[in-house]
Each structure stands twice: as structure tokens, then as C-alpha cells.
Amino acid sequence: MKFASYWHETSVPFAGGVVGPVSGDFEVAVIGAGFTGLSAARNLAKSGVKVALLEAEHVGYGASGRNGGHLNSGHFASFSAARLQFGEIQARRLWRAYDDSIDMIEALIEEEKIDCNFRRGGKLKLASKPSHVEKLQATCEEIRREIDPSAEWLTREDLRNEVRSDAFHGAILSPKSAMMHMGRYANGVADAAHRYGAAIWERNPVIGRERAANGWRLTTPTGSLTARQVILATDAYTSSAFGYFSRRMMPIASFIIATRPLTEQEIAATVPGNRNFTNSLNIANYFRLTPDNRMLFGGRARFSAQSNQKTDVSSGQLLRKQLVGIFPQLEGVEIDYCWGGLVGCTQDRYPRAGGADGVLYSMGYSGHGAQLSTLMGNALADMAMGRKDANPLEGMAWRAVPMHTGKPWFLPIVGAYYRMKDMLP
């Protein structure tokens, strides 16, 4: 078993990075080469803007290369909850942003000819308890009435053609949802940004910033550059150089395992529907088949702000137990990959984007960034070029988390609370 991301291990790494120290004067500097930063850099470079992209590790290293491979439409909450918090107009704009981003990803893949196994397979939100059925049915009815008439409710009997497990009691089907190979997409967008002229430095974390005559000077271990504008696209991997954001966002670890490739018989006995699947527990699991038919299975196996081999090992063991609990027929199947990563969560789990602390930013995706970040990176680039009404998250106030200074000491308490809730009928 490899303690490495399947998405990293099965894609060709980006090879167009700048060789040599960081230097130069740019119109825009983007920090972070995940989907947000890559999308921003591509849009800027394609528009003729002189842009630099600085990445602390390698392209797609963080959440963009460590997620569950889902591109799911809509956000986590009910439409009425978003409307109550943000108002009718903003709630609709927020919901549409997720669908619009998947459409943008599909168009970008076609335009740049990126081979990343994109497919509109749909998503099932599965009721893990009989007591969850009524609430999910009401949610489905609201989605159909208010925002997306393509959503469907599937009964437990309907599910037999989708997922072969006694663990579920019904589901919401969102047919617009999609999936892709995350590593190949990230490297493909990086290749496109490079072709359009973006200067991309990997393994150059920003360790300092200061005001310069023409904007900002960003310092890395190999050198520094100046830029008139800065886009921050680091989400849970935001460094202490940007404390404004670390006080408003909590990094939470998420973990994933991937089995060996399943046979056709094993697929037919587990997930014949071949969709994205998530369950309705507070500490939820998510799963899908990879392009080479591995079962990819993930979740918040532990409430921690750390992801390393020690946490990955223990979390992988728990995930395997959860996998077999849902699919006893996979008990003897080998696990080939196990990895973890950090998710940037806001207090209310809604993302935020705009301008603050001298930078443009989009982050706090709260586990739903794979589908939204391409649109938001594109929007940040438009904002940097002075285009109005580019930000679908405009006007969403973002307050600091009380008693949070960047290290979320309270996560174990939160985890214990949600585990207790999941144990109830």
C-alpha cells in the first residue's frame, strides 16, 4: 500500500515550471497552484496579463490533488437555509455558482484537450438512517421546486440498481454532478497556463510579503518578485504570512483509501450505478469508482488539523472498517493507496471570496472546492482585471471564528459531538 494520493501517483506531473530563483516584476502574482490558482493564472495569462504563480510544493499538491474526485452540483445546505442567511438573490447566485463551475470545467477540458476522464455520472446523497429519509425527501422537493427540477428522489427499492448495500434507505439523485481525474486536470490546466505565458514556480512557498512601490514584494526561499496585485488561493494551506485568513478558517483533515481495481463482478455487487456517492451522517463518507475501477472511499476519519503518515495509517484503518461495514463483499479486497489532506472550513461552511488584507482571495470551500474552485479562480482573475460583478460570493460577510488564532484546538470536541449524534437513531 502506498501512502500517497492516487491522483498524484497516476498523472504525469507538470514539467513547465520556471527553473531558477524567483524574480521579476508582474502585474499579478497568484499564490497557490490548486484549481483556484491555476484557473486564475490561466485566465490572466490568456488575457495577456503578465502573471506569476507561486506554489509551496508542486502543482495540485493540496486539496485539489487529495480530494474524493467529486464535482457535485449545489452546496451542502438546504436552499432555504442559505436564503435565510444570505437572502433570496445571494442564495440563488451561490447555488448556481456550483453548477456554473462544473459547466466551466467541462468547457475548459474540451478547449484545452485535457485527458482527465470527465464524466457526468450524477451524485446520490444517501440516507444512512430511516430517520434521515423524511428530511432528505423534503430537501429534494425543495431543490426541485426552487432551484433544480432535474433532482429526483430514489426509494430504497430504486437504490438496488445503484448501490448494493443494506446501509441506505433512499437517496437524492443530482444528475448534473460529474467526476474526473483530479491530478490529470490540475496538471492539464497548469500546462495550459504555461502555454499562455504564465511563469510558474513550484517548491517556492511565500515566506514574507511587504509593501512595494508598485504593490507587493513576495519573498520565497529562492528569491522574490513584485506584483501590483496578489491573488491568494491557498485555502487550508494558507501560511502564517496571511493571518487574517487563518483566523477565519479551520483546516480539517480528510482521509481517503483506494482499493485495487475491482472486477466487473465486484462492481456489479457494490456500485453498479457508477456515480458519486455521499451519505447523510454528520461525519460522512463519500465514495466512487476511479477511471481504472478502484473503489475510492473517504471521510473525516478523525477530527484533526494534521495529515501525515501517522494520521493516514490510523485513519486508513478506520476507513477500511467503514468500507467493509457498507460493503461486506469487499472485506478481502486489498487497499493500494491511502492518503490525507486538509480542507479549509469556515464556521458556517459557506465559501468566501473578495478582497481583504491587501489581496484578492477565494477559500473556505469546506470540502466542496473541487467543483467550485475553477469558477472562483476565473472570477478572481476577472476581478484583478477590473471587471465588475465577477464575484458570485460578493457581499457574504466573513467574521473571525471566536477564540481561533489559527490552530483549531477545539476540533476533537467538535468531532466527539458529531460522533455522538451519528450514534443516535
C-alpha positions as a LaTeX table, in Angstrom:
\begin{tabular}{lrrr}
\hline
Residue & $x$ (\AA) & $y$ (\AA) & $z$ (\AA) \\
\hline
Met1 & 0.00 & 0.00 & 0.00 \\
Lys2 & 1.29 & 3.44 & $-0.95$ \\
Phe3 & 0.80 & 6.34 & 1.43 \\
Ala4 & 0.31 & 8.75 & $-1.46$ \\
Ser5 & $-2.57$ & 10.33 & $-3.34$ \\
Tyr6 & $-3.91$ & 8.17 & $-6.14$ \\
Trp7 & $-4.44$ & 11.35 & $-8.17$ \\
His8 & $-0.77$ & 12.30 & $-7.83$ \\
Glu9 & 0.54 & 8.82 & $-8.48$ \\
Thr10 & $-1.47$ & 8.22 & $-11.67$ \\
Ser11 & $-0.93$ & 11.50 & $-13.53$ \\
Val12 & 2.02 & 12.98 & $-15.41$ \\
Pro13 & 3.50 & 15.81 & $-13.30$ \\
Phe14 & 3.62 & 19.34 & $-14.65$ \\
Ala15 & 7.01 & 19.95 & $-16.27$ \\
Gly16 & 6.78 & 23.58 & $-17.35$ \\
Gly17 & 7.87 & 25.27 & $-14.15$ \\
Val18 & 10.47 & 28.02 & $-14.11$ \\
Val19 & 13.96 & 26.69 & $-13.35$ \\
Gly20 & 15.87 & 29.13 & $-11.19$ \\
Pro21 & 15.20 & 31.67 & $-8.45$ \\
Val22 & 12.00 & 33.64 & $-8.13$ \\
Ser23 & 12.42 & 37.09 & $-9.64$ \\
Gly24 & 10.76 & 39.70 & $-11.82$ \\
Asp25 & 8.04 & 42.30 & $-11.84$ \\
Phe26 & 4.49 & 41.15 & $-12.62$ \\
Glu27 & 1.05 & 42.62 & $-12.95$ \\
Val28 & $-0.48$ & 39.85 & $-10.84$ \\
Ala29 & 1.04 & 37.20 & $-8.57$ \\
Val30 & $-1.06$ & 34.15 & $-7.70$ \\
Ile31 & $-0.20$ & 32.17 & $-4.58$ \\
Gly32 & $-1.23$ & 28.51 & $-4.66$ \\
Ala33 & $-1.34$ & 26.10 & $-7.64$ \\
Gly34 & $-4.55$ & 24.29 & $-6.86$ \\
Phe35 & $-7.63$ & 24.58 & $-9.02$ \\
Thr36 & $-8.35$ & 28.16 & $-7.88$ \\
Gly37 & $-4.84$ & 29.47 & $-8.53$ \\
Leu38 & $-4.40$ & 27.52 & $-11.76$ \\
Ser39 & $-7.72$ & 28.78 & $-13.13$ \\
Ala40 & $-6.82$ & 32.35 & $-12.19$ \\
Ala41 & $-3.36$ & 32.11 & $-13.77$ \\
Arg42 & $-4.75$ & 30.59 & $-16.97$ \\
Asn43 & $-7.41$ & 33.28 & $-17.34$ \\
Leu44 & $-4.91$ & 36.07 & $-16.69$ \\
Ala45 & $-2.23$ & 34.72 & $-19.00$ \\
Lys46 & $-4.75$ & 34.02 & $-21.75$ \\
Ser47 & $-5.92$ & 37.64 & $-21.42$ \\
Gly48 & $-2.37$ & 38.92 & $-21.93$ \\
Val49 & $-1.66$ & 39.78 & $-18.28$ \\
Lys50 & 1.89 & 39.21 & $-17.03$ \\
Val51 & 1.27 & 36.73 & $-14.22$ \\
Ala52 & 3.39 & 34.67 & $-11.82$ \\
Leu53 & 2.16 & 31.61 & $-9.95$ \\
Leu54 & 3.96 & 30.57 & $-6.75$ \\
Glu55 & 3.41 & 27.11 & $-5.27$ \\
Ala56 & 4.87 & 25.85 & $-1.99$ \\
Glu57 & 5.08 & 22.21 & $-3.18$ \\
His58 & 4.02 & 21.06 & $-6.65$ \\
Val59 & 1.03 & 21.71 & $-8.90$ \\
Gly60 & $-2.10$ & 20.21 & $-7.36$ \\
Tyr61 & $-0.31$ & 19.26 & $-4.13$ \\
Gly62 & $-3.01$ & 20.34 & $-1.67$ \\
Ala63 & $-6.75$ & 19.75 & $-1.58$ \\
Ser64 & $-7.02$ & 19.82 & $-5.39$ \\
Gly65 & $-4.94$ & 16.65 & $-5.56$ \\
Arg66 & $-6.15$ & 14.99 & $-2.36$ \\
Asn67 & $-9.94$ & 15.01 & $-2.65$ \\
Gly68 & $-12.61$ & 12.45 & $-3.41$ \\
Gly69 & $-12.86$ & 13.18 & $-7.12$ \\
His70 & $-16.42$ & 14.52 & $-6.96$ \\
Leu71 & $-17.79$ & 17.53 & $-8.85$ \\
Asn72 & $-21.18$ & 17.78 & $-7.17$ \\
Ser73 & $-23.84$ & 20.36 & $-8.02$ \\
Gly74 & $-25.28$ & 22.53 & $-5.28$ \\
His75 & $-23.84$ & 23.15 & $-1.83$ \\
Phe76 & $-24.11$ & 21.23 & 1.44 \\
Ala77 & $-27.04$ & 23.12 & 2.96 \\
Ser78 & $-30.67$ & 23.36 & 2.00 \\
Phe79 & $-31.65$ & 26.22 & $-0.26$ \\
Ser80 & $-33.93$ & 27.64 & 2.44 \\
Ala81 & $-31.05$ & 27.73 & 4.95 \\
Ala82 & $-28.89$ & 29.69 & 2.51 \\
Arg83 & $-31.81$ & 32.01 & 1.72 \\
Leu84 & $-32.41$ & 32.66 & 5.41 \\
Gln85 & $-28.76$ & 33.56 & 5.97 \\
Phe86 & $-27.95$ & 35.48 & 2.79 \\
Gly87 & $-31.24$ & 36.43 & 1.18 \\
Glu88 & $-33.01$ & 35.20 & $-1.95$ \\
Ile89 & $-30.73$ & 36.73 & $-4.58$ \\
Gln90 & $-27.45$ & 35.66 & $-2.98$ \\
Ala91 & $-28.73$ & 32.16 & $-2.18$ \\
Arg92 & $-29.65$ & 31.58 & $-5.82$ \\
Arg93 & $-26.37$ & 33.05 & $-7.04$ \\
Leu94 & $-24.43$ & 30.81 & $-4.66$ \\
Trp95 & $-26.27$ & 27.66 & $-5.73$ \\
Arg96 & $-25.89$ & 28.46 & $-9.42$ \\
Ala97 & $-22.15$ & 29.01 & $-8.96$ \\
Tyr98 & $-21.60$ & 25.31 & $-8.29$ \\
Asp99 & $-23.46$ & 24.27 & $-11.44$ \\
Asp100 & $-21.79$ & 27.02 & $-13.49$ \\
Ser101 & $-18.36$ & 25.88 & $-12.33$ \\
Ile102 & $-18.97$ & 22.30 & $-13.46$ \\
Asp103 & $-20.08$ & 23.67 & $-16.83$ \\
Met104 & $-16.89$ & 25.77 & $-16.95$ \\
Ile105 & $-14.72$ & 22.76 & $-16.08$ \\
Glu106 & $-16.34$ & 20.76 & $-18.87$ \\
Ala107 & $-15.79$ & 23.58 & $-21.39$ \\
Leu108 & $-12.19$ & 24.16 & $-20.26$ \\
Ile109 & $-11.37$ & 20.47 & $-20.60$ \\
Glu110 & $-12.73$ & 20.50 & $-24.13$ \\
Glu111 & $-10.95$ & 23.73 & $-25.09$ \\
Glu112 & $-7.56$ & 22.66 & $-23.72$ \\
Lys113 & $-7.95$ & 18.99 & $-24.72$ \\
Ile114 & $-7.21$ & 17.71 & $-21.20$ \\
Asp115 & $-7.49$ & 13.94 & $-20.87$ \\
Cys116 & $-8.88$ & 13.65 & $-17.33$ \\
Asn117 & $-11.83$ & 11.23 & $-17.58$ \\
Phe118 & $-14.51$ & 13.88 & $-17.07$ \\
Arg119 & $-17.98$ & 12.32 & $-16.91$ \\
Arg120 & $-21.48$ & 13.48 & $-15.90$ \\
Gly121 & $-22.26$ & 10.48 & $-13.72$ \\
Gly122 & $-24.59$ & 12.14 & $-11.21$ \\
Lys123 & $-24.47$ & 12.07 & $-7.42$ \\
Leu124 & $-26.52$ & 10.20 & $-4.83$ \\
Lys125 & $-26.96$ & 11.69 & $-1.35$ \\
Leu126 & $-27.78$ & 8.53 & 0.60 \\
Ala127 & $-29.97$ & 8.34 & 3.70 \\
Ser128 & $-27.90$ & 6.46 & 6.28 \\
Lys129 & $-30.77$ & 6.06 & 8.76 \\
Pro130 & $-34.54$ & 5.64 & 8.41 \\
Ser131 & $-34.89$ & 8.85 & 10.43 \\
His132 & $-33.00$ & 10.75 & 7.72 \\
Val133 & $-35.43$ & 9.84 & 4.93 \\
Glu134 & $-38.13$ & 12.42 & 5.65 \\
Lys135 & $-35.64$ & 15.31 & 5.86 \\
Leu136 & $-33.87$ & 14.29 & 2.66 \\
Gln137 & $-37.20$ & 13.91 & 0.84 \\
Ala138 & $-38.16$ & 17.41 & 1.91 \\
Thr139 & $-34.77$ & 18.69 & 0.76 \\
Cys140 & $-35.22$ & 17.01 & $-2.61$ \\
Glu141 & $-38.68$ & 18.53 & $-3.04$ \\
Glu142 & $-37.33$ & 21.97 & $-2.18$ \\
Ile143 & $-34.44$ & 21.64 & $-4.66$ \\
Arg144 & $-36.85$ & 20.57 & $-7.41$ \\
Arg145 & $-39.26$ & 23.42 & $-6.64$ \\
Glu146 & $-36.78$ & 26.22 & $-6.05$ \\
Ile147 & $-33.58$ & 25.64 & $-7.96$ \\
Asp148 & $-33.09$ & 22.38 & $-9.90$ \\
Pro149 & $-36.06$ & 20.42 & $-11.32$ \\
Ser150 & $-33.72$ & 17.66 & $-12.52$ \\
Ala151 & $-33.22$ & 16.35 & $-8.95$ \\
Glu152 & $-35.02$ & 13.07 & $-8.15$ \\
Trp153 & $-35.91$ & 11.07 & $-5.06$ \\
Leu154 & $-34.95$ & 7.40 & $-5.16$ \\
Thr155 & $-36.62$ & 4.96 & $-2.79$ \\
Arg156 & $-34.78$ & 2.12 & $-1.10$ \\
Glu157 & $-36.08$ & $-0.17$ & $-3.81$ \\
Asp158 & $-34.82$ & 2.18 & $-6.53$ \\
Leu159 & $-31.36$ & 2.13 & $-4.94$ \\
Arg160 & $-30.89$ & $-1.58$ & $-5.65$ \\
Asn161 & $-29.88$ & $-0.64$ & $-9.20$ \\
Glu162 & $-27.40$ & 1.93 & $-7.91$ \\
Val163 & $-25.67$ & 0.71 & $-4.76$ \\
Arg164 & $-25.81$ & $-2.83$ & $-3.38$ \\
Ser165 & $-25.82$ & $-2.27$ & 0.36 \\
Asp166 & $-28.33$ & $-2.58$ & 3.18 \\
Ala167 & $-26.90$ & 0.56 & 4.79 \\
Phe168 & $-29.09$ & 3.06 & 2.91 \\
His169 & $-32.80$ & 3.89 & 2.92 \\
Gly170 & $-33.28$ & 6.27 & $-0.01$ \\
Ala171 & $-31.36$ & 9.00 & $-1.81$ \\
Ile172 & $-31.43$ & 12.32 & $-3.64$ \\
Leu173 & $-30.16$ & 11.96 & $-7.20$ \\
Ser174 & $-28.46$ & 15.07 & $-8.62$ \\
Pro175 & $-27.90$ & 14.16 & $-12.29$ \\
Lys176 & $-25.83$ & 17.26 & $-13.16$ \\
Ser177 & $-22.96$ & 16.18 & $-10.89$ \\
Ala178 & $-19.77$ & 14.98 & $-12.52$ \\
Met179 & $-16.43$ & 13.32 & $-11.80$ \\
Met180 & $-12.91$ & 13.45 & $-13.21$ \\
His181 & $-9.29$ & 12.52 & $-12.57$ \\
Met182 & $-8.16$ & 15.37 & $-10.34$ \\
Gly183 & $-4.41$ & 15.05 & $-10.90$ \\
Arg184 & $-4.68$ & 15.00 & $-14.69$ \\
Tyr185 & $-6.98$ & 18.01 & $-14.61$ \\
Ala186 & $-4.65$ & 20.04 & $-12.37$ \\
Asn187 & $-1.59$ & 19.29 & $-14.49$ \\
Gly188 & $-3.55$ & 19.94 & $-17.67$ \\
Val189 & $-4.67$ & 23.40 & $-16.50$ \\
Ala190 & $-1.09$ & 24.14 & $-15.44$ \\
Asp191 & 0.13 & 23.17 & $-18.92$ \\
Ala192 & $-2.46$ & 25.50 & $-20.45$ \\
Ala193 & $-1.50$ & 28.43 & $-18.18$ \\
His194 & 2.17 & 27.83 & $-19.09$ \\
Arg195 & 1.38 & 27.81 & $-22.81$ \\
Tyr196 & $-0.37$ & 31.17 & $-22.48$ \\
Gly197 & 2.70 & 32.65 & $-20.78$ \\
Ala198 & 2.24 & 32.27 & $-17.01$ \\
Ala199 & 5.51 & 31.95 & $-15.07$ \\
Ile200 & 5.04 & 29.07 & $-12.62$ \\
Trp201 & 7.44 & 28.41 & $-9.77$ \\
Glu202 & 6.96 & 25.19 & $-7.80$ \\
Arg203 & 8.52 & 24.46 & $-4.39$ \\
Asn204 & 8.64 & 28.15 & $-3.55$ \\
Pro205 & 6.44 & 28.95 & $-0.54$ \\
Val206 & 5.76 & 32.59 & 0.17 \\
Ile207 & 7.54 & 33.25 & 3.46 \\
Gly208 & 7.17 & 37.02 & 3.55 \\
Arg209 & 5.41 & 39.93 & 1.96 \\
Glu210 & 5.84 & 43.67 & 2.22 \\
Arg211 & 4.50 & 46.74 & 0.54 \\
Ala212 & 6.44 & 47.85 & $-2.50$ \\
Ala213 & 6.25 & 50.99 & $-4.60$ \\
Asn214 & 4.17 & 49.26 & $-7.24$ \\
Gly215 & 2.18 & 46.91 & $-4.98$ \\
Trp216 & 3.68 & 44.00 & $-3.10$ \\
Arg217 & 7.00 & 42.19 & $-2.79$ \\
Leu218 & 6.64 & 38.45 & $-2.16$ \\
Thr219 & 9.63 & 36.60 & $-0.78$ \\
Thr220 & 10.36 & 32.88 & $-1.19$ \\
Pro221 & 13.38 & 30.74 & $-0.20$ \\
Thr222 & 14.94 & 31.24 & $-3.66$ \\
Gly223 & 14.21 & 34.92 & $-4.25$ \\
Ser224 & 11.47 & 37.49 & $-4.54$ \\
Leu225 & 9.19 & 39.18 & $-7.05$ \\
Thr226 & 6.99 & 42.24 & $-7.14$ \\
Ala227 & 3.40 & 42.40 & $-8.29$ \\
Arg228 & 0.81 & 45.12 & $-8.49$ \\
Gln229 & $-1.90$ & 42.74 & $-7.32$ \\
Val230 & $-1.86$ & 39.46 & $-5.37$ \\
Ile231 & $-4.37$ & 36.61 & $-5.55$ \\
Leu232 & $-4.36$ & 34.26 & $-2.55$ \\
Ala233 & $-5.58$ & 30.77 & $-3.46$ \\
Thr234 & $-4.24$ & 28.58 & $-0.66$ \\
Asp235 & $-7.40$ & 27.56 & 1.26 \\
Ala236 & $-6.45$ & 25.22 & 4.16 \\
Tyr237 & $-2.76$ & 25.53 & 3.26 \\
Thr238 & $-2.66$ & 29.29 & 3.95 \\
Ser239 & 0.56 & 30.22 & 5.77 \\
Ser240 & 1.09 & 32.40 & 8.82 \\
Ala241 & 2.09 & 35.25 & 6.49 \\
Phe242 & $-1.67$ & 35.73 & 5.94 \\
Gly243 & $-3.04$ & 35.64 & 9.48 \\
Tyr244 & $-6.25$ & 37.47 & 8.58 \\
Phe245 & $-7.47$ & 34.34 & 6.81 \\
Ser246 & $-6.20$ & 31.72 & 9.27 \\
Arg247 & $-8.38$ & 33.35 & 11.96 \\
Arg248 & $-11.45$ & 32.86 & 9.79 \\
Met249 & $-10.87$ & 29.34 & 8.53 \\
Met250 & $-10.20$ & 26.00 & 10.17 \\
Pro251 & $-8.00$ & 23.37 & 8.48 \\
Ile252 & $-9.62$ & 19.97 & 8.96 \\
Ala253 & $-8.03$ & 16.74 & 7.77 \\
Ser254 & $-9.88$ & 14.38 & 5.45 \\
Phe255 & $-8.65$ & 10.90 & 4.55 \\
Ile256 & $-9.12$ & 8.53 & 1.62 \\
Ile257 & $-8.30$ & 4.96 & 0.65 \\
Ala258 & $-8.38$ & 3.35 & $-2.80$ \\
Thr259 & $-8.65$ & $-0.37$ & $-3.39$ \\
Arg260 & $-7.05$ & $-2.43$ & $-6.09$ \\
Pro261 & $-9.02$ & $-2.34$ & $-9.37$ \\
Leu262 & $-12.32$ & $-4.15$ & $-8.91$ \\
Thr263 & $-13.56$ & $-6.82$ & $-11.26$ \\
Glu264 & $-16.77$ & $-6.39$ & $-13.25$ \\
Gln265 & $-18.44$ & $-8.83$ & $-10.86$ \\
Glu266 & $-17.29$ & $-6.84$ & $-7.81$ \\
Ile267 & $-18.59$ & $-3.61$ & $-9.32$ \\
Ala268 & $-21.95$ & $-5.20$ & $-10.11$ \\
Ala269 & $-22.12$ & $-6.38$ & $-6.49$ \\
Thr270 & $-21.35$ & $-2.95$ & $-4.98$ \\
Val271 & $-21.88$ & 0.20 & $-7.09$ \\
Pro272 & $-23.45$ & $-0.76$ & $-10.42$ \\
Gly273 & $-24.73$ & 2.81 & $-10.80$ \\
Asn274 & $-21.14$ & 4.12 & $-11.02$ \\
Arg275 & $-21.97$ & 7.54 & $-9.60$ \\
Asn276 & $-20.63$ & 9.84 & $-6.89$ \\
Phe277 & $-21.97$ & 8.71 & $-3.52$ \\
Thr278 & $-22.14$ & 10.52 & $-0.17$ \\
Asn279 & $-24.04$ & 9.53 & 2.94 \\
Ser280 & $-26.09$ & 11.63 & 5.34 \\
Leu281 & $-24.12$ & 11.17 & 8.56 \\
Asn282 & $-22.61$ & 14.18 & 10.31 \\
Ile283 & $-19.20$ & 12.56 & 9.91 \\
Ala284 & $-19.96$ & 11.49 & 6.38 \\
Asn285 & $-18.33$ & 9.06 & 3.98 \\
Tyr286 & $-18.04$ & 9.58 & 0.23 \\
Phe287 & $-17.10$ & 7.08 & $-2.45$ \\
Arg288 & $-16.90$ & 6.45 & $-6.19$ \\
Leu289 & $-15.07$ & 4.34 & $-8.75$ \\
Thr290 & $-11.85$ & 5.68 & $-10.24$ \\
Pro291 & $-11.23$ & 5.56 & $-14.01$ \\
Asp292 & $-9.44$ & 2.22 & $-13.54$ \\
Asn293 & $-12.28$ & 0.85 & $-11.36$ \\
Arg294 & $-10.80$ & 1.18 & $-7.89$ \\
Met295 & $-13.19$ & 1.93 & $-5.06$ \\
Leu296 & $-12.15$ & 5.31 & $-3.70$ \\
Phe297 & $-13.59$ & 5.73 & $-0.20$ \\
Gly298 & $-13.07$ & 8.70 & 2.10 \\
Gly299 & $-14.29$ & 10.69 & 5.06 \\
Arg300 & $-13.41$ & 12.63 & 8.19 \\
Ala301 & $-11.94$ & 9.59 & 9.90 \\
Arg302 & $-10.65$ & 11.84 & 12.68 \\
Phe303 & $-11.20$ & 15.48 & 13.59 \\
Ser304 & $-7.68$ & 16.81 & 13.31 \\
Ala305 & $-5.82$ & 19.68 & 11.69 \\
Gln306 & $-2.95$ & 17.36 & 10.71 \\
Ser307 & $-2.36$ & 14.98 & 7.85 \\
Asn308 & 0.82 & 12.91 & 7.92 \\
Gln309 & 1.73 & 9.25 & 7.57 \\
Lys310 & 0.90 & 8.50 & 11.20 \\
Thr311 & $-2.59$ & 10.01 & 10.93 \\
Asp312 & $-3.05$ & 8.50 & 7.47 \\
Val313 & $-2.29$ & 4.96 & 8.75 \\
Ser314 & $-4.74$ & 5.08 & 11.65 \\
Ser315 & $-7.40$ & 6.84 & 9.57 \\
Gly316 & $-6.94$ & 4.37 & 6.72 \\
Gln317 & $-7.62$ & 1.51 & 9.10 \\
Leu318 & $-10.85$ & 3.13 & 10.25 \\
Leu319 & $-11.92$ & 3.89 & 6.69 \\
Arg320 & $-11.36$ & 0.27 & 5.69 \\
Lys321 & $-13.60$ & $-0.80$ & 8.58 \\
Gln322 & $-16.28$ & 1.68 & 7.43 \\
Leu323 & $-15.96$ & 0.48 & 3.83 \\
Val324 & $-16.49$ & $-3.13$ & 4.84 \\
Gly325 & $-19.38$ & $-2.07$ & 7.07 \\
Ile326 & $-21.16$ & $-0.73$ & 3.98 \\
Phe327 & $-19.90$ & $-3.38$ & 1.57 \\
Pro328 & $-19.12$ & $-6.64$ & 3.41 \\
Gln329 & $-18.49$ & $-8.20$ & $-0.01$ \\
Leu330 & $-15.23$ & $-6.19$ & $-0.23$ \\
Glu331 & $-13.77$ & $-7.47$ & 3.03 \\
Gly332 & $-10.84$ & $-9.26$ & 1.38 \\
Val333 & $-10.04$ & $-6.61$ & $-1.23$ \\
Glu334 & $-6.57$ & $-5.07$ & $-0.95$ \\
Ile335 & $-6.05$ & $-1.35$ & $-0.32$ \\
Asp336 & $-3.47$ & 0.08 & $-2.74$ \\
Tyr337 & $-3.45$ & 3.77 & $-1.73$ \\
Cys338 & $-4.04$ & 5.68 & 1.48 \\
Trp339 & $-3.66$ & 9.44 & 1.89 \\
Gly340 & $-4.94$ & 12.51 & 3.65 \\
Gly341 & $-5.22$ & 16.22 & 3.07 \\
Leu342 & $-6.54$ & 19.41 & 4.60 \\
Val343 & $-9.90$ & 21.03 & 3.96 \\
Gly344 & $-10.40$ & 24.74 & 4.65 \\
Cys345 & $-13.66$ & 25.08 & 6.62 \\
Thr346 & $-15.45$ & 28.27 & 7.56 \\
Gln347 & $-17.59$ & 28.44 & 10.67 \\
Asp348 & $-20.83$ & 28.23 & 8.66 \\
Arg349 & $-19.30$ & 26.01 & 5.91 \\
Tyr350 & $-20.02$ & 28.51 & 3.13 \\
Pro351 & $-17.06$ & 29.66 & 0.98 \\
Arg352 & $-15.88$ & 33.24 & 0.86 \\
Ala353 & $-14.24$ & 35.38 & $-1.81$ \\
Gly354 & $-13.40$ & 39.03 & $-2.33$ \\
Gly355 & $-10.71$ & 41.47 & $-1.32$ \\
Ala356 & $-9.14$ & 41.78 & 2.15 \\
Asp357 & $-5.76$ & 42.30 & 3.81 \\
Gly358 & $-4.34$ & 43.66 & 0.56 \\
Val359 & $-5.14$ & 40.62 & $-1.60$ \\
Leu360 & $-7.92$ & 39.09 & $-3.67$ \\
Tyr361 & $-8.92$ & 35.68 & $-2.31$ \\
Ser362 & $-11.24$ & 32.72 & $-2.60$ \\
Met363 & $-11.17$ & 29.97 & 0.02 \\
Gly364 & $-13.08$ & 28.27 & 2.81 \\
Tyr365 & $-14.62$ & 25.77 & 0.39 \\
Ser366 & $-15.37$ & 23.45 & 3.33 \\
Gly367 & $-14.96$ & 20.22 & 1.39 \\
His368 & $-16.77$ & 21.39 & $-1.76$ \\
Gly369 & $-13.94$ & 23.16 & $-3.53$ \\
Ala370 & $-13.26$ & 20.71 & $-6.34$ \\
Gln371 & $-16.44$ & 21.76 & $-8.13$ \\
Leu372 & $-16.42$ & 25.48 & $-7.24$ \\
Ser373 & $-12.75$ & 26.50 & $-7.39$ \\
Thr374 & $-12.35$ & 26.67 & $-11.17$ \\
Leu375 & $-15.15$ & 29.22 & $-11.43$ \\
Met376 & $-13.79$ & 31.17 & $-8.48$ \\
Gly377 & $-10.26$ & 31.27 & $-9.86$ \\
Asn378 & $-11.64$ & 32.59 & $-13.11$ \\
Ala379 & $-13.63$ & 35.18 & $-11.16$ \\
Leu380 & $-10.55$ & 36.31 & $-9.21$ \\
Ala381 & $-8.72$ & 36.86 & $-12.48$ \\
Asp382 & $-11.63$ & 38.94 & $-13.77$ \\
Met383 & $-11.61$ & 40.94 & $-10.55$ \\
Ala384 & $-7.87$ & 41.56 & $-10.89$ \\
Met385 & $-8.51$ & 42.88 & $-14.40$ \\
Gly386 & $-11.12$ & 45.32 & $-13.07$ \\
Arg387 & $-14.23$ & 43.55 & $-14.32$ \\
Lys388 & $-17.36$ & 44.29 & $-12.29$ \\
Asp389 & $-19.86$ & 41.75 & $-10.94$ \\
Ala390 & $-17.38$ & 38.91 & $-11.39$ \\
Asn391 & $-17.67$ & 37.53 & $-7.85$ \\
Pro392 & $-20.67$ & 35.23 & $-7.21$ \\
Leu393 & $-19.83$ & 35.30 & $-3.48$ \\
Glu394 & $-19.86$ & 39.09 & $-3.22$ \\
Gly395 & $-21.38$ & 40.51 & $-0.05$ \\
Met396 & $-21.09$ & 37.42 & 2.16 \\
Ala397 & $-19.67$ & 38.77 & 5.44 \\
Trp398 & $-16.80$ & 36.73 & 6.89 \\
Arg399 & $-16.20$ & 37.13 & 10.59 \\
Ala400 & $-13.31$ & 35.65 & 12.55 \\
Val401 & $-14.00$ & 32.41 & 14.45 \\
Pro402 & $-14.25$ & 33.25 & 18.18 \\
Met403 & $-11.15$ & 32.19 & 20.17 \\
His404 & $-9.50$ & 30.86 & 17.00 \\
Thr405 & $-5.97$ & 32.10 & 16.29 \\
Gly406 & $-5.07$ & 29.66 & 13.51 \\
Lys407 & $-4.73$ & 26.39 & 15.45 \\
Pro408 & $-8.18$ & 24.79 & 15.88 \\
Trp409 & $-7.76$ & 23.35 & 19.39 \\
Phe410 & $-11.50$ & 22.67 & 19.58 \\
Leu411 & $-11.68$ & 20.09 & 16.74 \\
Pro412 & $-11.61$ & 16.97 & 18.97 \\
Ile413 & $-14.55$ & 18.37 & 20.94 \\
Val414 & $-16.47$ & 19.03 & 17.72 \\
Gly415 & $-15.66$ & 15.53 & 16.46 \\
Ala416 & $-16.88$ & 13.89 & 19.67 \\
Tyr417 & $-20.15$ & 15.83 & 19.46 \\
Tyr418 & $-20.84$ & 14.74 & 15.88 \\
Arg419 & $-19.89$ & 11.12 & 16.56 \\
Met420 & $-22.39$ & 11.08 & 19.42 \\
Lys421 & $-25.09$ & 12.48 & 17.10 \\
Asp422 & $-24.32$ & 9.80 & 14.50 \\
Met423 & $-24.77$ & 7.09 & 17.13 \\
Leu424 & $-28.34$ & 8.18 & 17.79 \\
Pro425 & $-31.18$ & 6.55 & 15.78 \\
\hline
\end{tabular}
